Amino acid sequence: MSALSPAVIAAIADLELAARLVVEGLRTGGHRSPFHGYSTEFRQHRPYRAGDDLKYLDWKLFGRSDRLYTRQFRETTNLSVMIVLDTSASMAFPEQGLSKLRYGAIAAAALSYLVAEQGHAVGLMTMADKKLSYVPARGGRQHLRALLARIDRLAPSADWDAPRVIARGAQLLQRRGVVIVVSDFYDAEDETRRELRRVVQRGHDVAMLQLVSPAELSLPYDGHVELEDLESGTRRLVDAAATAPHYRLAMADFLERCRGHALRDGIDYAFIATDTPPEVALRDYLVRRSSRHAVGRAPRAVTK
Amino acid sequence: MIWLNPWAWAGLLAVAVPVLIHLLGRGYARVQRFPTLRFLEASRLLPTRRTRVHDLVLLAIRAGVLVAAVAALAQPFLLTANRRRTLDAALARAVVIDTSTSMRSALVAARLQAKRIADSAQTSVLLETNDPSSAIAGAAAWLSKQPARGELVVLSDFQTAALAAADLEVVPATAGIRLVKIPAGTPALPIERRVQYGDSQTVARAMLSAERTDAEWSRSAARGFRTPVLLAGPADRLALDAALRAAATVGVLLPVDTNHAIGIVYPTYGQRAELLRSATSLRAAWMADVIARIAADSLLAGAAGAASEATLVVADSGAALVVAHNQTGRPAVLAAQDHDRLLLFALTDASSLASAALIAATARALSRAPAATELDPATIPDATLASWQRAPSAEAPSSANRGSASDGRWLWLLALILLGIEWWARRSVVTTSAAVRPLSNGRSHAA
C-alpha cells in the first residue's frame, strides 16, 4: 500500500482534493468506518430474511422466543463532530515545507470528509483574526464545502486561546458529540487539560491529535543558534549541540505528560509526527479508536 | 622605569591572539524561528549571558598573562634613588665648557658647575673650548671608547650659532646628551663693530628691537694701526708699497693686538739666512694662535695656492712651521720664533698677490675683536635644547650589572599567578556547567 507522503500532500493546493486522497488512502486499508454505529438508534425488530447481516440478528430474543428477528436502526440521532483546529503561531512550523498548521488542516479536512460522508454532522471551531471562528456542526455536501473552504483560509495568529476555543466548541455541540482537538498543545498546558476534562465530564467524546514536527523533537541545529519564539518573539542564544540532549529529554517529558493526562482523563490521544503520511497517522488513530469503542461502547449500544 | 629591551613590546601583538580566538570561537549565531522556547528553559542550559561574562573574565586573564610575559621580556628596570646613584657612578661624562667671549662673565660659575657634574660620574673629561660645536666630535669619540654608559654635557649660553642639531649627530646613540644653559647676560647694545681699511675706519652699529634691526655705518679718517714689520731688500721697496696698499683694502676688525711683534721676512732681505738659522720653533701661545688664524685665512690660502713654484729653495727650514703651501704643495710661507718676535718667511716674491695676502692675513690675525656670532643676543630656545637632550641609554651597564638589574622576574611571577587564576577560572566553569546538568531534568543521560 502506498501512502501519500507529506511532501506530496503539501504540494496539493486544493484542500478538498487532499482530504479526499487521504480518505481514499484510508479506505484502501479496508477498515470499517470508525464512526459507524454511533448515530444509529434502535427502532424495531423485523423477521429475519435470508441475506440479513447476522450481526444485526437479535440472539437474546432468539433465545427467549426461538424466533429470528433482525434489529433495525434508525438514523434519528446524527453524530456531531466538532473539530477544534489550533491556529496559534507555533503551528506555523516548519516554515519551509509542510507546516503543522497545514498538516492539521489536511487532517481536519480528511476527518470532516470522512464524517460528512457517513451522514454525520461536522463543525469547526478555531480562531481567526483574534476572534472565535465557528462553523456549526451540520451534515451535507454544501456544508462540507463551506467547512473545507473555511479550513483552507486559516492562518496562524499569535492570539490563540486554547481553553476558550475548546470550551466554546464543546458548548456549541447541541448534544453529546465528538470533540477532536488538532493542536501541538504548547499553550496553557494546565488550563487546556482542565478544559478538556470538563468537556469529557459533560459527556463528549474527546480526542487529542498532537502534531509535532521532527525538528521539534530533535532540535537539529549546529553551533550557536539564536532561537526565536514563534509566539512571543523572544530570542535566546543557545549552543545547539550542548542543549539538544536536554531539550529532547524535556520534549519527550512533555509528550509523555500529554499522553498520560489524556489516558487518565479518558481522552483519545494520538501523537502525530508531521513526517508521517496523513492517512497513515489518521488510520492509526482511527484503528485505535474503533478498537476502543468496540470494547467500551458497542455493548452499551446493543443493550439499548 | 627603563625598559632594557623595548623591542619586546612588539610581542604585545600576541594579545590579539586570544581576543581573535574569543571572537571567532564564539561564532555567529543565526536566528532560527522555533515554535516554543519553554523546553529550553526547562533544560536550564543557557550558556549565553552568564558564561559570556565568564568568557570576558577569562579573556582578560589570558590577555593579562601575555601582557605580563611581554613586559617581562622587555626587561623593566625600576629606577629607585639608590639604583640611580649606582647607575650614575657607572657613567662616563664628557663635559664641554663653552669659553667663548660671550661666556666671559659666567665662566667661573660654569666651571664650578662643570666640575660638580664631572665629579658625580665614574670617569669624566673636561673640555674647555670657545667653539663647542667643533669640540663635540672629540668628546663623542672619547665617549664611544668608554665601556660605561656615556653622557655628553655641554655648558654654554647657547647663542644661536653655538650649536646645531647636526653637531650632536656624532654623539653615539647610546650616550646621553645634557645641555646646561648658563645665563651669561646679554651683550651691550647697540652692537658696534669697527673696521679699519688702511687709513679710514668704518663704524657699524646695529640696534635691535623686538620688531626690527637697524644698522648704520659711518666712515672716518683714522690713524692706521701698526702693520707687521716688513723685512726686505731695498729692491723690493716699491713692490712692498704696492702690496701694503693692496692689503689695506682688506678690512681689519678693531681692536688689534699691539703688544706682540710680527715680522715678515722676504727673500731679498740680507740677513734672512741667519734669521732662519737662529730661529726656534714656536713656543708662545699667542704665536700659535696667530699662526692658526693665518693658516685658516682663506685669502692667503687662495693666493699662495695660485702662486707658481718658488724661485728660492730654503736650505734649512728645520725649526720653521709651514703656514701656507703653493701650487705644487711646496711651502709658500714658513713661521718661526725669534726671541719674542714671530717671524714669517715669505717664499714668494714681494710683488706677488700672495705677499699682499700674507700682510692682510697677519693684520687680521692680530685682530682681537670677537667673532660676530659672539655678539648675538639671541640664544637657542629652551624647548629646542630640551628636544636635543636625551637620557643615557640603559644598554650600556656592564653585563654583570644587568642580569640582576631587570625587574622582569616579578612580571614572570605575575604571569605565573595569572596562569594559575586562569586554570582555576577555566576549571570552575567546567564544574559549574557539569553541576547544572543533572539538575536540568531529574535523570541522567538517557542518550
Contacts between the chains, C-beta under 8 A, distances in Angstrom:
chain1	res1	chain2	res2	distance
A	90	B	35	3.7
A	90	B	36	5.5
A	91	B	35	7.8
A	93	B	33	7.2
A	93	B	34	7.1
A	93	B	35	4.6
A	95	B	33	6.3
A	100	B	35	7.9
A	184	B	35	6.6
A	186	B	35	6.3
A	186	B	36	4.8
A	186	B	38	7.2
A	213	B	35	7.9
A	216	B	34	7.9
A	216	B	35	6.0
A	221	B	32	6.2
A	223	B	27	5.3
A	223	B	29	7.7
A	224	B	26	7.3
A	224	B	27	4.7
A	224	B	28	7.4
A	224	B	29	4.1
A	225	B	29	5.9
A	225	B	30	6.2
A	225	B	31	7.9
A	225	B	32	5.0
A	226	B	29	4.2
A	226	B	30	6.8
A	226	B	31	4.7
A	226	B	32	6.9
A	227	B	31	7.9
A	227	B	32	5.5
A	227	B	33	7.7
A	227	B	34	4.4
A	227	B	37	6.0
A	227	B	40	6.8
A	228	B	31	5.6
A	228	B	32	6.9
A	228	B	33	4.8
A	228	B	34	6.6
A	229	B	34	6.7
A	229	B	35	7.9
A	229	B	36	6.2
A	229	B	37	4.7
A	230	B	33	5.5
A	230	B	34	6.6
A	230	B	35	5.3
A	230	B	36	7.3
A	231	B	35	7.6
A	231	B	36	6.6
A	232	B	37	7.9
A	234	B	37	6.6
A	235	B	31	6.9
A	236	B	37	5.6
A	236	B	40	6.2
A	236	B	46	7.0
A	236	B	48	6.8
A	237	B	29	5.1
A	237	B	47	7.9
A	237	B	48	4.2
A	238	B	40	6.1
A	238	B	45	6.9
A	238	B	46	7.3
A	238	B	47	7.1
A	238	B	48	7.2
A	239	B	45	7.6
A	239	B	47	5.1
A	242	B	45	6.2
A	242	B	47	6.6
A	243	B	40	6.5
A	243	B	43	6.3
A	243	B	45	4.7
A	243	B	47	7.9
A	245	B	445	6.6
A	245	B	447	5.5
A	246	B	42	8.0
A	246	B	43	3.2
A	246	B	44	7.5
A	246	B	45	5.3
A	246	B	437	7.8
A	246	B	440	5.0
A	246	B	441	6.3
A	247	B	39	5.4
A	247	B	40	6.1
A	247	B	43	5.5
A	247	B	45	7.9
A	248	B	447	7.3
A	249	B	43	7.2
A	249	B	440	8.0
A	249	B	441	4.9
A	249	B	443	7.0
A	249	B	446	6.4
A	250	B	39	3.9
A	250	B	40	7.9
A	250	B	42	4.3
A	250	B	43	5.1
A	250	B	440	8.0
A	250	B	441	6.1
A	251	B	39	5.2
A	253	B	42	7.8
A	253	B	441	6.8
A	254	B	39	6.5
